[in-house]
Amino acid sequence: MRFRIITFTCATLLLAVPVFPYGALGHETVGAIADMKLAGTPAGAQVTKLLNGLTLSRASVLADEIKGWDRLPKGQPKPTILKNQPRLQEQLVAFWNANPPTKAKGSDAPTHKEFHYTDVPAVDGSKYVKGNLGTEPYDIVQMIPFCARVLLGEEPENNDRKITKPVALILLAHYVGDIHQPLHVGNAYFSTAGNLVNPSKGGKSFPDHGGNGFRIILADEKNAKGDTKSKGKPSSQKSNKSKGTNLHSFWDSEAVDEALKQVDETIESQPNHKGKVTDEQVIAWFANAEPTDWKPPAKSKPTEWAQFWANDILPMSTQAHERLAFSNVTIKNDSANGDATEIKMPDGISYLNWAGQRTQEELHKAGWRLAAIIEACLDTEKPAAKKSKSTQ
């Protein structure tokens, strides 16, 4: 396994954090962009204070790391995942206990695993509408504003979900990354017969739950270069790289790997660049160039931004499925499983290359949006409201 070190600055703090799987690399990249954007700002100082020096890049993977606690025997103490951070460790344990991985019989408490995604049908023109198919009261589009309200002081820190201000920052650092991954928002739905369907047209349908049950089969090198004999049909051969990889993992890892490879190549192609591209240069490349169409609607509140972000990525969720042919589909435990094979597209771009391009755009927007929502919620430069004579 390849390891990569992300180096970044948050206020006056400089850390080097080892990255584990590339799923973590995507999140840490988003967090590192936000760290660089917020460095030297009042909001950045607030982040450093609330997280006791922990950076957003490190914080961004904690919501996934605590999933490891889900497998522990009942009553066993939670392993320490934050050395020298007992207060944050304690608050994360309280959050996990309030949102356990399995629901007790008759309990209304949600599970923290449900906070990372939503299952909106990935069909043309689909939008996130609360209460519609695929949405849940505690899905990612609802949890991002919940965390924002905690930071804004509109939600008490002793809430039932046990999301304090530090935990809200930790969760935002992760959820903002998740909502920019297309399979965390849009799902494919299949009929009992295993055919891809639009569930809004009626009939029983089953989601693919973010592609976790589908093995992705990329085109072989010959077909990826445009073999006319394939005539747009899926290749019957599997690439060694994709063998055994499920569709969701592909977007969590290989797409991120490809995206950062493309950024490396862009930086290397610059006339004045010399030597090997460093991780700090990659983060600076993202942080210093404004992404396209990243801003929320004018006069909108930060508690409204998650729905905008979900609707922004849903077309990409649709395309991520349209560039694949689904076969050998079976329905098990109300979930669709099978194979997802790359098909040749009219644009001639391979699935891996296309996914890398789009993931690069989403990482870029996610980093800027994470910094923006934190700054909007922790803006310490707003003038205090003047008291009227009657209240002084």
N, C-alpha and C positions, 0 to 999 in steps of 0.2 A: 504494500500500500504506500502510495506517495504521501508525504507529509509536507505541509506548507506553513510557513510562519507569516502571520499578518501582523505588521507593526503599525501602530497608529498613535495619535495623540489626542487626549481628551483633557481640556484645560491644561494643566501643567504635568499631567501624568503620561508617562511613556511606558508601554508594556509590549512584550512579545508573547503572543498566545498560540500554542500549538493547535492545529486544526485536525480534527479527526476524519470522519468521512466527508466527501464533498457536499453532502447534504448540509453539514455544519458550515462548510466553506461559503455557501450561498448566503446563509444567515449572517455569518461573521463579516462578509463583505458589505452587506447592507448596514450592519451596525457600525463598521469602521468608516463608511462614508458619512453617516450621521455624526460620528465622533469628530471627524475632521471639519464638518460643516459647523458644528456647535462649539468647537474649540475657541476659547477666548471670549465667549458670549456669556451674558448673565444666565441664560438657560443652561449652558454647558456647565457653569459653576454649580447650578442647582442639581444637575444630574450627578456630578461628582460628590456632592454633599449627601444626596439621598441614597446613592449606591455605595457610599463610603469608599470612593476611589475606584470602584469597579467600572469598567468601560462598557459602553453599549455593545461593542463587538463581543466581549465575553458574555455579557448578559443575554445576548440574542439566542444562545443555544440552551439556556437553562430550562426553558419550558419543555424541550425535548428530553433533556437529561433526566428530569424528574420522572419521566415515563418509566425509567429503569426501576423506580420504586414500586411500580405496579405489580411486579413479579415477586416481591418479597413476601414471606409468610406473614400472616396477620399478627400484628403486635411487635414485629421486629423493628428495632430502631432504624431510622433512615440513615444511610451512609452520608458522610459529609462530602458535599460536592463543591463547597466554597471554603477553602482553608482561610483561616484568620478573618472570617466573616460570620461569626456566630449569630448576629442579629438577623442578617439576611437568610441564613440557613433556617433559623427558627420560623421566620415568616413564610418561607417556601414550604416548610413542613405543615404549617397551619393551613396554607392554601390547598395543599394536596389533601389534607384530612377533610377539608370542607367540600372538596370536589373529587371524591374517591373514584378509582377506575371502574368500579362496578357499583351499580345502584342497589342499595339495601331495599328489601321488599317494602313497598308502601312509601318510600322516601321520594321527596320532590327535589332532592339535591341533584344537580347535574354532575356529569363526570368531566374532568378537565380535558380528557382526550377529545371531546366534542367541540372544544373551543377553537380548534385549529382550522376548521374548514366549514364549507357549506356545499350543498349538493344540487345547485340550480341546474336544470337541464341544459346541456351545451348544444343548443340548436339556434339557428339564425334568429336574431332579434330578441333573444332571451334577456331578461332583466331580473335583478334581485328585487323581489317584492316580499316584504315580511309577511309570513303566513302562507305563502304559496308553496307548491311542491319543492322539496329540497331544502327549505329553510327551517330553522329551529330557534326556539327562544334564546338559546345560549350558543348560537353558532358564531363564527368568526366576525361576521358583519355586526353582530350585537355586542360581542365582547370588546372589540376595539373602542367603541364609544363608552362602554362601561368603564374601561381603564382611563379613558380621557376624562370622564366625569370625576373619577377619584382624584386625578391630578388637579383638576379645576376646583376641587372642594365641593362639587355638587353632589357627590356620593360620599357618605361617611366612610372612614377607613375601617370602622368596625362592622362593615357590611357582611351579609351572610356568606359571601364568596371568599371572605378573608383576603381581599385584595387591598393591601395597604399602598401607599404612594410608591415605595420602593418596588413592591411586587408589580404594581401597574406599569412602571418603567420597564421592568424585566419582561413582562408579557407583551407590551407594545413592541419592544425591540424584536420579538419573535413573530408576533402576529402580523405586523406590517410586512415582514418578509413573506410569510405564508400566503397572504392575500394577493401577492404578486406572482404566485406560482399558479399557472392556469388550472391544474388539476386539484387545487385546493378550493376552487370556486365552482367550476363547471363539471358536470358529470354526464357520461353517456348513459342512456337507458335502453334496455333490451326487452323484447317480448319473451313470452314463455318459450317460443320456438327458437329464440336466440337471435332474432333480427333486431337491428338498430332501429329505434322508433322515437317519435316525438310524443312524450307522455301526455302532453296537453290535448292531444286528439282523442284521448280516451283509451280504455283497455288497460289490462294489468301490465305493469312494466317494472323492471328491476334495474337499479343503478349499478354502475361499475365501481362505486366508492373510490373515486380518484384514480382508477386504473390499477389498484393494488392487486386485483385478481387476473390481470392480463399480462402475458409475456410479450414484450415488444420484440419484433423481428425486423431488424434493419435490412435494407437491400444489400446484396453482395456488391463488391467493388465494381464489377462489370455493369450491373444495372444502375448503380449510383452514378456512373459516368454517362448514362443515357443509352443503354442498349435498346434499340428499337424493337427487338424481338419480344420484349415484355409487354408492349402495347398497353401500358398503364396498369397491368395486372400485378398483384403482389408477387415478389420474388419467392420462389419455393425454397431458396437457400437462406440459411441463417448466418449472420455475421458472427464471428467469434466473440466480438466485443459485446454484442447484445444478448448472447445466449444466456438464458436464465434470468435476465433482468426484467423486472416488472415495469409497466408503463409509468407508474408513479415514481419509482426509484430513478428511472431514466431522467425525469424532469427535475428531481431533487439533486441528482449528481452529474450524470453525463452532460446534460444540457448546460449546467453551470460550468463544468470543466471546459466545454467547448466555447462558451461565452468568454471566459477569462483568457483562453488561448487566443481568441480573436482580438481581444483588447491588447494582449501582448504584441501581436503582430502589427496592430495599428500604431502602437507606440514605437516599435522597432523601425517602422517605415518612415518616421519623422526624420527630416534631414539632419537635425542636430543631435539625434540620439546616438549614444555610444554605450557599448557594454550590454550586459544582461538586464532585462527589465526586472525591477524590484517590485515587491508587493506594495510598498509605499507609493511608488509611481503609479501603479494601477489604481489605488484608492484616490490619489490626487487627480488622476485622469477623470474619474467619475465625479469627484467633489467639485472640481473647478469648472466643468463645462455643464451648463444648464440643460437638463433633458427636455425633450419635446413633450408638450401636452401633459405636464406633470401637475400643474396647479389645479386646486379645487375650484368649483364654481364661485364666482364673485359673491361676497357677502355671506357665504355659507359658514356654518359653525364647525369646529373640529369634530364635534360629536356626530356630524353628518357625513364626514369624509369617507368612512369605510364603505358605505353603500355606493358612492361615486366610484371608488377604487374597484369594487367588485364588478360593477357594470362596465368599467373601463377594460377589464381583462376578459370578460366573458366572450367577446368575439375571438380572442386568441384561444380560449378553451374549445370553442367550436372548431377552429381550424386545426388544433392539435389532434382532434378526432377525425376530421375530414381527410387528413393526409394519411390515414391508416385504413386497412381493410380488416374487419373483425371476422374471425372464424373459430370453429370448434367451441362455440359458446355454450356453456352450461349454466344452469341456475342452481345455486346451492346456498342455503340459509338466506334466501331473499336477496342474493347478490350475484351479479353476472361475472363469469370467469371465462377465460379462453386465450386466444392468440390475437395480437394486434400487429399486422404486417405492413411495413412501409410500401406505399404505392408510388409509381412515378407520377410526378405532377407536371402540368404544362409549363411551370416556371423553371423546371430543370434543376431546382435546388433540392438537395438531399434532406431527409428529415433531420439528421444531426446538425447540418449546417443551418437550416432554417430555425431549429430550436435554439441553437447557440445565438443567432442574431436576435431573436425575440427575447431570450433570457437576458442578454446583455442590456436591452432596453428596459426590461422590468427591474433588474437589479439597480440600474441607474435611477429610475423613478422612485423605487422603494427607499433608497438611501436618502434622497431629498425629501420624500414625504415623511419619513420617520423623523428627520430633523425638524420639519415644519410642524408636525403635530405636537412634538415635545415643546418646541418653542412657543406654540400657541397656548399650550396648557401651563407652561411655567414662565410666562412672560413677567419678569420682575420689574420691567421698566414702565408699566402702566402707572400714570399718576393716581395717587389715592384720591378717592372721591371726597370733595369738600363737604364738611358738615354744615347743615343749615343752622341759623341762629337758634332755632327752637330746639335743636338736639345737642347743642354744644354745652 
